[in-house]
Amino acid sequence: MKSILPVGLSAFLLLITLSSCETKSDDYVDEGKIEKENYSNDEIGWTMSIPAGWELETRAAQQSTINKGLNAMEESGGVSIDVSDMKILLNFKKDRFNSFQSTSEAMQDWTLEEWDENNDMVNGLVYETLVGQGIKVDTSTSTTLIDGLQFNVLHTKIYGPNGEVILEQDMCSRLINGNDFGATMCYNNEKDKATLWKVFRNSKFTKREH
């Protein structure tokens, strides 16, 4: 099953920690490189800037969060999720409610139709997992263009006990060059939402194949 699933749920779990170590690409990403405020990935053909004032998240912290999300979804869905081929890409945050997370997973043998079907199943499992934990949520789906490429978007609103929205997240996904690419933006205010969407929309993709 695709690796974007636990990444999206990790935003809800709010279990991310940060490191204050010197920035080295190997500390933060499985694939690609970080140079100052820019990230680049030759395999995906993706480049993106890191917004000022937001801090990188280490691979170790992100992997710990993903594992917690995995356990919750496997228990909720009664399924086994294999993420052995998942690669942690660019991840950064402003605080525990506002963050950007991205992963990729090799799927060279998948057709676009198979990927679409799996993506729909993932969207359903995200909803079921949250509801199963007693959380009131609303979800909707749409598409968006990033550098001319169409991405599927799962938008989730998470409500507090008094009915107020306490967290929103947009999970963007696409099959790129034989890789399942996912980027999740989490936010609890319009300013940080705008910052996250601005840097993602300014991404560049040089590889266009499914």
C-alpha positions in Angstrom: 0.0 0.0 0.0 1.2 3.5 -0.8 3.4 5.2 1.7 1.7 8.6 1.7 -0.9 7.2 4.0 1.0 7.1 7.3 2.6 10.5 6.4 -0.8 12.1 6.3 -1.9 10.6 9.5 1.3 11.6 11.2 0.1 15.2 11.1 -2.9 14.2 13.2 -0.9 12.4 15.7 1.3 15.4 16.3 4.3 13.4 17.4 7.0 15.1 15.4 10.2 16.3 17.0 13.0 18.5 15.7 16.8 18.3 15.8 19.1 21.2 16.2 22.1 19.5 14.6 24.1 20.9 11.7 22.2 20.5 8.4 23.4 17.6 6.3 21.3 16.0 3.6 21.8 12.5 4.9 20.4 13.5 8.3 17.1 14.7 6.7 16.3 12.8 3.5 16.6 9.3 2.1 16.9 10.8 -1.4 17.8 14.2 -2.8 19.9 16.9 -1.4 19.5 20.1 0.6 21.5 23.2 -0.2 20.8 26.2 2.0 17.0 26.9 1.5 16.6 24.6 -1.5 15.8 20.9 -1.9 16.4 19.0 -5.1 15.6 15.4 -6.1 16.9 14.0 -9.4 14.9 10.8 -9.3 11.6 12.6 -9.1 12.9 15.6 -11.0 11.6 17.9 -8.2 13.0 21.1 -6.7 11.4 23.2 -4.0 12.4 26.0 -1.6 12.1 25.9 2.1 10.3 28.9 3.6 12.2 31.2 5.9 11.6 30.6 9.6 10.6 26.9 9.1 12.8 24.2 10.4 13.9 20.9 8.8 12.8 17.7 10.4 15.3 14.8 10.7 14.7 11.4 9.0 14.8 9.7 12.4 12.0 11.9 13.8 9.9 11.5 10.7 10.3 7.7 10.6 9.2 7.5 14.2 6.1 9.4 13.4 5.4 7.3 10.3 5.6 4.1 12.3 3.1 5.4 14.8 0.7 6.3 12.0 1.3 2.9 10.4 0.3 1.1 13.6 -2.9 3.1 13.9 -3.9 2.4 10.3 -3.1 -1.3 10.4 -5.1 -1.7 13.5 -8.0 0.3 12.2 -8.1 -1.3 8.7 -7.1 -4.8 9.6 -4.5 -4.7 6.9 -0.7 -5.0 6.6 1.0 -2.0 5.1 4.4 -2.5 3.4 6.5 0.7 3.3 9.8 -1.0 2.8 10.4 0.9 -0.4 9.3 4.3 1.0 11.8 7.1 0.9 11.6 10.1 3.1 12.0 13.3 1.1 11.7 17.0 2.2 10.1 17.5 5.6 9.9 20.8 7.6 7.7 22.5 10.1 7.0 25.8 11.8 5.4 24.2 14.9 3.6 21.0 15.7 0.4 22.1 13.9 2.0 23.5 10.7 4.2 21.3 8.6 5.2 20.0 5.2 6.0 16.3 4.7 6.9 14.4 1.5 7.7 10.8 0.5 8.1 8.6 -2.6 7.8 4.9 -3.2 8.9 3.0 -6.3 5.9 1.7 -8.4 7.4 1.1 -11.8 5.1 -1.8 -12.5 1.9 0.0 -11.7 -0.5 1.4 -14.3 -2.2 4.7 -13.8 -5.5 3.0 -13.4 -4.1 0.8 -10.6 -2.6 3.8 -8.9 -5.9 5.7 -9.1 -7.8 2.7 -7.6 -5.3 2.4 -4.8 -5.4 6.2 -4.1 -9.2 6.0 -3.6 -8.7 3.1 -1.2 -6.1 5.1 0.7 -8.4 8.1 1.0 -11.1 5.9 2.5 -8.7 4.3 5.0 -7.5 7.7 6.2 -11.1 8.7 7.0 -11.9 5.4 8.7 -8.7 5.6 10.8 -9.5 9.0 12.1 -13.2 8.3 12.8 -12.2 5.0 14.5 -10.2 7.0 17.0 -13.2 9.1 17.9 -12.2 12.1 15.9 -14.8 14.2 14.0 -13.6 14.8 10.5 -14.7 16.0 7.1 -12.9 15.0 3.9 -13.2 16.1 0.3 -11.2 15.4 -2.9 -10.1 17.6 -5.7 -7.2 18.1 -8.1 -4.6 20.9 -8.5 -1.9 21.8 -11.0 1.7 22.1 -9.8 4.1 23.2 -12.6 1.6 21.9 -15.1 1.2 18.5 -13.5 -2.1 17.4 -12.1 -2.1 16.2 -8.5 -4.9 14.5 -6.6 -5.7 16.3 -3.3 -7.4 14.8 -0.2 -8.5 17.7 2.0 -9.2 16.8 5.7 -10.7 19.0 8.4 -10.3 17.7 12.0 -12.6 19.1 14.6 -12.2 19.7 18.4 -14.7 18.7 21.1 -16.5 22.0 20.8 -17.0 21.6 17.0 -14.2 24.0 16.0 -11.7 23.2 13.3 -8.4 22.5 15.0 -6.3 21.2 12.1 -6.5 20.9 8.3 -4.4 18.9 6.0 -4.0 18.6 2.2 -2.5 15.4 0.9 -1.3 15.8 -2.7 -0.3 12.7 -4.7 0.7 11.7 -8.1 2.5 8.9 -10.0 5.7 10.5 -11.4 8.4 8.6 -13.4 7.4 5.2 -11.8 7.3 6.7 -8.3 4.3 7.3 -6.0 5.0 10.9 -4.9 3.1 12.4 -2.0 3.3 15.8 -0.2 1.2 16.6 2.8 0.6 20.1 4.1 -0.8 20.6 7.6 -2.0 23.9 9.1 -4.3 25.6 11.6 -4.3 29.1 10.3 -4.7 30.9 6.9 -1.2 32.5 7.0 0.7 29.2 7.3 -1.7 27.6 4.8 -0.8 30.3 2.3 2.9 29.9 3.0 2.8 26.1 2.5 0.8 26.2 -0.7 2.9 29.0 -2.1 6.2 27.1 -1.8 4.7 23.9 -3.1 3.0 25.6 -6.1 6.4 27.2 -6.9 7.9 23.6 -7.1 9.5 22.6 -10.4 9.2 19.1 -12.0 11.4 18.2 -14.9 10.2 14.6 -15.3 6.7 14.2 -16.6 6.2 10.4 -17.2 3.7 8.4 -15.3 
